[in-house]
Amino acid sequence: MASSAVTPNHDSIQAEVLIAAPPERVFQALVEPQQVVQWWGQAGIYHCTEFASDLRVGGKWRSAGLSGQSDRFTVSGEYLEIDSPRVLTYSWVASWTGDVKTTVRWELEPVEQGTLVRLTHSGLAAHPEIAQAYQGWLRMLGWLQAFLEKGETVAMRKPISA
């Protein structure tokens, strides 16, 4: 079961989930464009339709997709730390928050049952008005888990009606 919490200083959202897959497999699902567009989203909420990645420190990444109201969105950034398959850190700039730059860090810990995935989205204290926009990480971890454990894709998920 996935869980999430906002840190007491309101700077970070922290979430984690146990996924029954090895860290190498989880890491691939986070960075390979053909995989990201398969798991990131659900009709009626938002879903990623494009993902590009130059996987190296200083390399850029970019995703684009559609919101539940069919509005276009983009999220982009730069890779800050890559220690495959243990750590992935990148900057995050979303079209719905303007030019606000925050940081997302994934930590993948091998455990007997698979991988304990810890996500931290930080840099939010300076922008309390946008912190609420990032409460969807728990949902995203669920999508990632369903993709890796059951092969569930965006196309297979039941749309959520507005």
Backbone as CSV, one residue per row, in Angstrom:
resi,resn,N_x,N_y,N_z,CA_x,CA_y,CA_z,C_x,C_y,C_z
1,MET,0.840,-1.185,0.000,0.000,0.000,0.000,0.881,1.243,0.000
2,ALA,0.600,2.178,-0.859,1.368,3.410,-0.946,0.944,4.363,0.170
3,SER,1.883,5.216,0.572,1.578,6.224,1.577,2.300,7.515,1.208
4,SER,1.765,8.638,1.719,2.428,9.917,1.470,2.165,10.856,2.629
5,ALA,3.053,11.858,2.751,2.916,12.852,3.814,3.636,14.119,3.380
6,VAL,3.173,15.235,3.903,3.845,16.513,3.703,4.748,16.708,4.921
7,THR,5.984,17.129,4.694,6.902,17.336,5.809,6.404,18.487,6.680
8,PRO,6.793,18.492,7.976,6.314,19.541,8.891,6.615,20.968,8.418
9,ASN,7.717,21.170,7.706,8.046,22.521,7.222,7.351,22.850,5.897
10,HIS,6.523,21.933,5.408,5.746,22.104,4.175,6.612,22.289,2.931
11,ASP,7.878,21.861,3.011,8.763,21.989,1.858,8.689,20.786,0.938
12,SER,8.319,19.631,1.469,8.370,18.400,0.672,7.126,17.549,0.836
13,ILE,6.828,16.857,-0.243,5.869,15.768,-0.201,6.702,14.503,-0.299
14,GLN,6.484,13.582,0.612,7.204,12.318,0.596,6.195,11.203,0.434
15,ALA,6.506,10.276,-0.457,5.614,9.159,-0.700,6.450,7.898,-0.908
16,GLU,5.858,6.757,-0.588,6.568,5.507,-0.835,5.584,4.386,-1.121
17,VAL,6.124,3.393,-1.820,5.336,2.212,-2.162,6.302,1.045,-2.350
18,LEU,5.838,-0.133,-2.029,6.600,-1.354,-2.268,6.112,-1.943,-3.586
19,ILE,7.038,-2.155,-4.516,6.685,-2.704,-5.822,7.384,-4.041,-5.996
20,ALA,6.631,-5.043,-6.380,7.162,-6.396,-6.568,7.873,-6.496,-7.911
21,ALA,8.986,-5.799,-8.014,9.836,-5.810,-9.210,11.218,-5.362,-8.759
22,PRO,12.276,-5.804,-9.438,13.620,-5.387,-9.046,13.867,-3.908,-9.353
23,PRO,14.809,-3.270,-8.619,15.088,-1.851,-8.844,15.415,-1.513,-10.297
24,GLU,16.120,-2.388,-10.997,16.472,-2.125,-12.398,15.216,-1.941,-13.241
25,ARG,14.220,-2.762,-13.001,12.960,-2.693,-13.761,12.191,-1.420,-13.434
26,VAL,12.175,-1.049,-12.144,11.492,0.180,-11.728,12.185,1.392,-12.356
27,PHE,13.497,1.422,-12.298,14.258,2.540,-12.860,13.948,2.703,-14.351
28,GLN,13.920,1.603,-15.083,13.613,1.656,-16.517,12.242,2.280,-16.760
29,ALA,11.274,1.901,-15.945,9.916,2.427,-16.126,9.848,3.929,-15.870
30,LEU,10.792,4.454,-15.085,10.815,5.885,-14.783,11.476,6.721,-15.875
31,VAL,12.344,6.107,-16.680,13.149,6.904,-17.614,12.983,6.553,-19.090
32,GLU,12.461,5.386,-19.407,12.333,4.994,-20.816,11.038,5.547,-21.407
33,PRO,11.156,6.401,-22.419,9.973,7.068,-22.982,8.827,6.128,-23.339
34,GLN,9.108,4.990,-23.965,8.029,4.093,-24.374,7.305,3.492,-23.179
35,GLN,7.959,3.410,-22.020,7.300,2.893,-20.825,6.532,3.982,-20.083
36,VAL,7.113,5.174,-19.962,6.470,6.258,-19.215,5.073,6.546,-19.769
37,VAL,4.936,6.625,-21.078,3.624,6.947,-21.658,2.620,5.806,-21.470
38,GLN,3.091,4.620,-21.147,2.174,3.503,-20.897,1.559,3.557,-19.500
39,TRP,2.305,4.046,-18.503,1.792,3.977,-17.129,1.377,5.315,-16.524
40,TRP,1.870,6.448,-17.021,1.671,7.738,-16.372,0.327,8.340,-16.764
41,GLY,-0.720,8.002,-16.043,-1.988,8.674,-16.243,-3.209,7.801,-16.220
42,GLN,-4.324,8.476,-16.352,-5.627,7.832,-16.397,-6.599,8.794,-17.067
43,ALA,-7.369,8.305,-18.007,-8.342,9.155,-18.700,-9.298,9.765,-17.676
44,GLY,-9.607,11.042,-17.866,-10.488,11.739,-16.953,-9.737,12.515,-15.885
45,ILE,-8.431,12.199,-15.692,-7.604,12.936,-14.726,-6.539,13.674,-15.528
46,TYR,-5.529,12.970,-15.955,-4.480,13.462,-16.831,-3.675,12.254,-17.292
47,HIS,-3.055,12.395,-18.428,-2.171,11.318,-18.876,-1.096,11.876,-19.798
48,CYS,0.061,11.263,-19.673,1.231,11.640,-20.452,1.117,11.001,-21.835
49,THR,1.267,11.808,-22.872,1.198,11.277,-24.232,2.549,11.310,-24.936
50,GLU,3.493,12.095,-24.385,4.837,12.207,-24.963,5.849,12.263,-23.828
51,PHE,6.991,11.618,-24.020,8.066,11.697,-23.033,9.393,11.604,-23.774
52,ALA,10.280,12.542,-23.491,11.613,12.549,-24.088,12.624,12.645,-22.957
53,SER,13.751,11.939,-23.111,14.717,11.870,-22.026,16.141,11.775,-22.564
54,ASP,16.992,12.685,-22.105,18.425,12.625,-22.373,19.053,12.256,-21.032
55,LEU,19.110,10.960,-20.763,19.441,10.434,-19.440,20.939,10.545,-19.143
56,ARG,21.306,11.724,-18.659,22.667,12.002,-18.189,22.560,13.227,-17.296
57,VAL,23.470,13.366,-16.331,23.450,14.549,-15.485,23.607,15.773,-16.386
58,GLY,22.698,16.708,-16.236,22.664,17.886,-17.102,21.775,17.700,-18.312
59,GLY,21.360,16.467,-18.583,20.456,16.189,-19.699,19.044,16.652,-19.379
60,LYS,18.300,16.948,-20.394,16.926,17.435,-20.231,15.926,16.286,-20.389
61,TRP,14.775,16.461,-19.763,13.655,15.559,-19.958,12.407,16.425,-20.143
62,ARG,11.420,15.867,-20.811,10.182,16.616,-21.054,9.039,15.643,-21.258
63,SER,7.918,15.944,-20.615,6.708,15.178,-20.861,5.604,16.144,-21.257
64,ALA,4.664,15.634,-22.002,3.496,16.415,-22.404,2.302,15.484,-22.377
65,GLY,1.148,16.072,-22.183,-0.042,15.236,-22.135,-1.305,16.057,-22.107
66,LEU,-2.374,15.390,-21.682,-3.696,15.998,-21.637,-4.262,15.900,-20.230
67,SER,-4.894,16.987,-19.786,-5.579,16.965,-18.494,-6.927,16.276,-18.670
68,GLY,-7.639,16.132,-17.576,-8.972,15.529,-17.625,-9.942,16.319,-18.484
69,GLN,-9.674,17.623,-18.653,-10.522,18.477,-19.492,-9.942,18.608,-20.901
70,SER,-8.989,17.745,-21.236,-8.327,17.722,-22.541,-7.475,18.958,-22.816
71,ASP,-7.049,19.652,-21.769,-6.114,20.755,-21.929,-4.704,20.174,-21.994
72,ARG,-3.850,20.768,-22.838,-2.460,20.315,-22.954,-1.666,20.760,-21.736
73,PHE,-0.726,19.938,-21.304,0.196,20.340,-20.249,1.582,19.832,-20.590
74,THR,2.588,20.452,-19.994,3.963,19.977,-20.112,4.610,20.001,-18.730
75,VAL,5.549,19.105,-18.551,6.408,19.081,-17.377,7.802,18.803,-17.920
76,SER,8.777,19.564,-17.436,10.127,19.371,-17.944,11.131,19.653,-16.848
77,GLY,12.374,19.331,-17.148,13.424,19.595,-16.184,14.763,19.096,-16.676
78,GLU,15.688,19.030,-15.723,17.054,18.611,-16.001,17.437,17.546,-14.983
79,TYR,18.146,16.521,-15.461,18.609,15.475,-14.553,19.742,16.028,-13.692
80,LEU,19.610,15.872,-12.374,20.577,16.398,-11.422,21.462,15.301,-10.831
81,GLU,20.914,14.100,-10.661,21.669,12.970,-10.114,21.109,11.683,-10.710
82,ILE,22.014,10.841,-11.191,21.621,9.539,-11.741,22.574,8.501,-11.179
83,ASP,22.044,7.587,-10.415,22.810,6.475,-9.869,21.953,5.228,-10.095
84,SER,21.893,4.795,-11.348,21.034,3.677,-11.743,21.516,2.388,-11.084
85,PRO,20.631,1.583,-10.532,19.179,1.751,-10.411,18.745,2.205,-9.018
86,ARG,19.523,3.027,-8.357,19.215,3.393,-6.968,18.611,4.776,-6.787
87,VAL,19.112,5.784,-7.515,18.685,7.168,-7.291,18.489,7.876,-8.635
88,LEU,17.435,8.672,-8.698,17.169,9.528,-9.847,16.627,10.843,-9.299
89,THR,17.319,11.942,-9.594,16.885,13.258,-9.130,16.859,14.211,-10.322
90,TYR,15.778,14.999,-10.400,15.672,15.953,-11.499,14.889,17.184,-11.062
91,SER,15.120,18.273,-11.773,14.310,19.470,-11.554,12.959,19.242,-12.230
92,TRP,11.962,20.002,-11.777,10.581,19.824,-12.219,9.951,21.200,-12.420
93,VAL,9.533,21.486,-13.640,8.821,22.722,-13.954,7.561,22.317,-14.713
94,ALA,6.402,22.600,-14.124,5.127,22.208,-14.727,4.416,23.417,-15.316
95,SER,3.775,23.224,-16.447,3.091,24.330,-17.122,1.981,24.931,-16.264
96,TRP,1.373,24.157,-15.389,0.268,24.666,-14.588,0.729,25.454,-13.355
97,THR,2.061,25.534,-13.140,2.559,26.325,-12.006,3.478,27.454,-12.458
98,GLY,3.512,27.736,-13.739,4.361,28.816,-14.235,5.819,28.393,-14.271
99,ASP,6.697,29.294,-13.886,8.132,29.024,-13.958,8.704,28.472,-12.657
100,VAL,7.869,28.030,-11.746,8.332,27.527,-10.452,9.110,26.231,-10.654
101,LYS,10.359,26.229,-10.178,11.210,25.045,-10.309,11.327,24.357,-8.952
102,THR,11.003,23.080,-8.917,11.128,22.273,-7.714,11.993,21.062,-8.060
103,THR,12.154,20.151,-7.113,13.022,18.992,-7.325,12.288,17.710,-6.954
104,VAL,12.457,16.690,-7.790,11.892,15.369,-7.535,13.043,14.379,-7.400
105,ARG,13.007,13.585,-6.332,14.051,12.580,-6.084,13.391,11.229,-5.856
106,TRP,13.835,10.238,-6.617,13.405,8.851,-6.474,14.546,8.057,-5.841
107,GLU,14.233,7.284,-4.812,15.199,6.373,-4.208,14.605,4.973,-4.292
108,LEU,15.362,4.055,-4.870,14.905,2.688,-5.081,15.766,1.759,-4.229
109,GLU,15.140,1.158,-3.236,15.860,0.281,-2.306,15.444,-1.166,-2.534
110,PRO,16.417,-2.033,-2.871,16.060,-3.442,-3.036,15.676,-4.053,-1.691
111,VAL,14.562,-4.753,-1.686,14.098,-5.481,-0.509,13.695,-6.878,-0.967
112,GLU,13.469,-7.762,-0.022,13.152,-9.150,-0.364,11.951,-9.261,-1.298
113,GLN,10.947,-8.408,-1.098,9.715,-8.475,-1.902,9.807,-7.710,-3.220
114,GLY,10.920,-7.018,-3.472,11.049,-6.241,-4.709,11.817,-4.963,-4.481
115,THR,11.124,-3.825,-4.597,11.762,-2.516,-4.448,10.891,-1.605,-3.598
116,LEU,11.510,-1.007,-2.583,10.844,0.039,-1.833,11.160,1.342,-2.565
117,VAL,10.128,1.972,-3.100,10.270,3.205,-3.878,9.914,4.372,-2.970
118,ARG,10.885,5.285,-2.797,10.657,6.503,-2.020,10.778,7.698,-2.953
119,LEU,9.778,8.539,-2.928,9.761,9.737,-3.755,9.700,10.952,-2.840
120,THR,10.509,11.954,-3.134,10.461,13.226,-2.416,10.369,14.348,-3.440
121,HIS,9.323,15.144,-3.338,9.162,16.332,-4.195,9.384,17.525,-3.271
122,SER,10.513,18.227,-3.468,10.894,19.291,-2.541,10.995,20.649,-3.230
123,GLY,11.155,21.667,-2.398,11.222,23.038,-2.887,9.866,23.705,-2.891
124,LEU,8.932,23.158,-2.109,7.556,23.658,-2.124,7.283,24.751,-1.099
125,ALA,8.114,24.868,-0.045,7.841,25.836,1.029,7.787,27.263,0.510
126,ALA,8.607,27.577,-0.475,8.625,28.930,-1.026,7.393,29.218,-1.888
127,HIS,6.632,28.180,-2.187,5.469,28.330,-3.077,4.271,27.562,-2.514
128,PRO,3.765,27.953,-1.345,2.677,27.196,-0.726,1.427,27.122,-1.604
129,GLU,1.270,28.089,-2.489,0.087,28.096,-3.350,0.088,26.953,-4.357
130,ILE,1.261,26.380,-4.642,1.292,25.286,-5.615,1.439,23.909,-4.977
131,ALA,1.730,23.872,-3.678,1.945,22.580,-3.016,0.742,21.659,-3.213
132,GLN,-0.450,22.200,-3.189,-1.657,21.384,-3.359,-1.703,20.733,-4.743
133,ALA,-1.082,21.375,-5.720,-1.085,20.839,-7.086,-0.281,19.543,-7.186
134,TYR,0.494,19.233,-6.156,1.344,18.045,-6.218,0.907,16.945,-5.263
135,GLN,-0.364,16.881,-4.980,-0.884,15.815,-4.132,-1.141,14.530,-4.922
136,GLY,-0.882,14.549,-6.216,-1.156,13.390,-7.063,-0.057,12.331,-7.081
137,TRP,1.034,12.540,-6.338,2.128,11.566,-6.375,1.688,10.190,-5.896
138,LEU,0.840,10.131,-4.904,0.375,8.838,-4.403,-0.343,8.066,-5.516
139,ARG,-1.168,8.770,-6.265,-1.874,8.162,-7.397,-0.859,7.670,-8.442
140,MET,0.157,8.499,-8.725,1.164,8.115,-9.713,1.942,6.875,-9.282
141,LEU,2.251,6.784,-7.996,2.939,5.585,-7.508,2.063,4.349,-7.692
142,GLY,0.779,4.511,-7.504,-0.152,3.405,-7.741,-0.168,2.974,-9.191
143,TRP,-0.120,3.958,-10.102,-0.080,3.628,-11.533,1.208,2.889,-11.881
144,LEU,2.331,3.369,-11.333,3.617,2.724,-11.579,3.599,1.291,-11.056
145,GLN,3.083,1.115,-9.857,2.993,-0.214,-9.255,2.122,-1.144,-10.102
146,ALA,0.967,-0.674,-10.528,0.059,-1.494,-11.340,0.700,-1.867,-12.673
147,PHE,1.439,-0.948,-13.254,2.122,-1.214,-14.521,3.173,-2.301,-14.349
148,LEU,3.991,-2.177,-13.305,5.096,-3.117,-13.113,4.647,-4.469,-12.584
149,GLU,3.608,-4.493,-11.774,3.171,-5.756,-11.173,2.136,-6.494,-12.012
150,LYS,1.293,-5.753,-12.734,0.188,-6.385,-13.466,0.182,-6.086,-14.955
151,GLY,1.095,-5.218,-15.401,1.105,-4.833,-16.806,0.000,-3.866,-17.173
152,GLU,-0.600,-3.220,-16.175,-1.709,-2.304,-16.427,-1.200,-1.009,-17.064
153,THR,-1.848,-0.602,-18.153,-1.472,0.619,-18.859,-2.593,1.660,-18.752
154,VAL,-2.278,2.877,-19.179,-3.266,3.955,-19.198,-4.505,3.500,-19.965
155,ALA,-4.299,2.860,-21.095,-5.418,2.425,-21.949,-6.318,1.407,-21.255
156,MET,-5.776,0.669,-20.304,-6.547,-0.364,-19.609,-7.328,0.186,-18.418
157,ARG,-6.944,1.346,-17.921,-7.590,1.909,-16.731,-8.943,2.499,-17.076
158,LYS,-9.885,2.270,-16.202,-11.214,2.828,-16.388,-11.150,4.348,-16.264
159,PRO,-11.694,5.079,-17.227,-11.680,6.547,-17.149,-12.445,7.041,-15.920
160,ILE,-11.967,8.128,-15.370,-12.667,8.775,-14.266,-13.454,9.932,-14.865
161,SER,-14.752,9.964,-14.605,-15.570,11.037,-15.186,-15.496,12.273,-14.306
162,ALA,-15.551,13.410,-14.962,-15.410,14.698,-14.266,-16.640,15.024,-13.458
